[in-house]
Amino acid sequence: MFKRVINHKGFLKFALLLSLVYGAVLFLVQWAFTGFYGPFFNIKNLFFALLAGIISGFFVSYGKFWGKLKQLDHKNK
């Protein structure tokens, strides 16, 4: 099922888009919690926010497409 979900049309595009959105939102939330501190903008903080965005975006996309494929399988039985 993993290969089927990963190879589904539109999965990678959706996962990439969602990852970028999650990473940007996470970075902005962290920056807001620091009081919009200027030196917060460094490569380390940006890297960790984007890494967390990639991980969460992939798993949310996987869950969405897995549910979609399961629903189609159940409908076709």
LOVEX-609973 format. One record per residue (C-alpha): residue number from 1; x, y, z. Coordinates in steps of 0.001 Angstrom, whole numbers, padded with zeros to 6 digits. Example, Ala and Ser with C-alpha at 12.3 -4.5 7.8 and 13.67 -1.06 7.14 Angstrom:
<finus>
finu n=1; x=012300; y=-004500; z=007800
finu n=2; x=013670; y=-001060; z=007140
</finus>
This chain:
<finus>
finu n=1; x=000000; y=000000; z=000000
finu n=2; x=002924; y=002364; z=000686
finu n=3; x=004186; y=002221; z=-002912
finu n=4; x=000664; y=002628; z=-004196
finu n=5; x=000129; y=005789; z=-002176
finu n=6; x=003547; y=007252; z=-003017
finu n=7; x=003085; y=006593; z=-006748
finu n=8; x=-000460; y=007973; z=-006852
finu n=9; x=-000882; y=010875; z=-009253
finu n=10; x=-000576; y=014204; z=-007444
finu n=11; x=000846; y=012840; z=-004183
finu n=12; x=004323; y=014350; z=-004440
finu n=13; x=003022; y=017708; z=-005645
finu n=14; x=000524; y=017905; z=-002787
finu n=15; x=003115; y=016746; z=-000226
finu n=16; x=005626; y=019360; z=-001392
finu n=17; x=003082; y=022168; z=-001321
finu n=18; x=001817; y=021175; z=002111
finu n=19; x=005387; y=020855; z=003415
finu n=20; x=006256; y=024374; z=002324
finu n=21; x=003092; y=025787; z=003880
finu n=22; x=003630; y=023924; z=007170
finu n=23; x=007284; y=024997; z=007276
finu n=24; x=006450; y=028652; z=006650
finu n=25; x=003669; y=028697; z=009243
finu n=26; x=005855; y=026963; z=011814
finu n=27; x=008685; y=029417; z=011207
finu n=28; x=006361; y=032404; z=011572
finu n=29; x=004824; y=031016; z=014771
finu n=30; x=008263; y=030413; z=016284
finu n=31; x=009373; y=033887; z=015259
finu n=32; x=006245; y=035383; z=016851
finu n=33; x=006941; y=033548; z=020123
finu n=34; x=010392; y=035129; z=020239
finu n=35; x=008774; y=038572; z=020048
finu n=36; x=009748; y=039078; z=016394
finu n=37; x=013383; y=039146; z=017429
finu n=38; x=015541; y=040096; z=014416
finu n=39; x=018475; y=037693; z=014956
finu n=40; x=016008; y=034771; z=014939
finu n=41; x=016476; y=034720; z=011163
finu n=42; x=019334; y=032277; z=010752
finu n=43; x=019867; y=029183; z=008662
finu n=44; x=019553; y=026781; z=011606
finu n=45; x=016063; y=027934; z=012600
finu n=46; x=014921; y=027986; z=008986
finu n=47; x=016313; y=024489; z=008389
finu n=48; x=014534; y=022983; z=011401
finu n=49; x=011242; y=024657; z=010514
finu n=50; x=011414; y=023359; z=006944
finu n=51; x=012452; y=019889; z=008117
finu n=52; x=009488; y=019760; z=010479
finu n=53; x=007277; y=021012; z=007646
finu n=54; x=008521; y=018289; z=005318
finu n=55; x=007887; y=015564; z=007876
finu n=56; x=004417; y=016764; z=008810
finu n=57; x=003459; y=017549; z=005212
finu n=58; x=004475; y=014077; z=004075
finu n=59; x=002525; y=012282; z=006799
finu n=60; x=-000615; y=014399; z=006358
finu n=61; x=-000486; y=013872; z=002591
finu n=62; x=000083; y=010161; z=003055
finu n=63; x=-002939; y=009923; z=005354
finu n=64; x=-005114; y=011826; z=002913
finu n=65; x=-004185; y=009692; z=-000088
finu n=66; x=-004269; y=006453; z=001914
finu n=67; x=-007818; y=007229; z=003026
finu n=68; x=-008801; y=008097; z=-000515
finu n=69; x=-007439; y=004830; z=-001896
finu n=70; x=-009020; y=002785; z=000903
finu n=71; x=-012365; y=004405; z=000180
finu n=72; x=-012040; y=003583; z=-003525
finu n=73; x=-011113; y=-000022; z=-002709
finu n=74; x=-014118; y=-000371; z=-000418
finu n=75; x=-016424; y=001142; z=-003033
finu n=76; x=-015160; y=-001252; z=-005741
finu n=77; x=-015829; y=-004402; z=-003704
</finus>
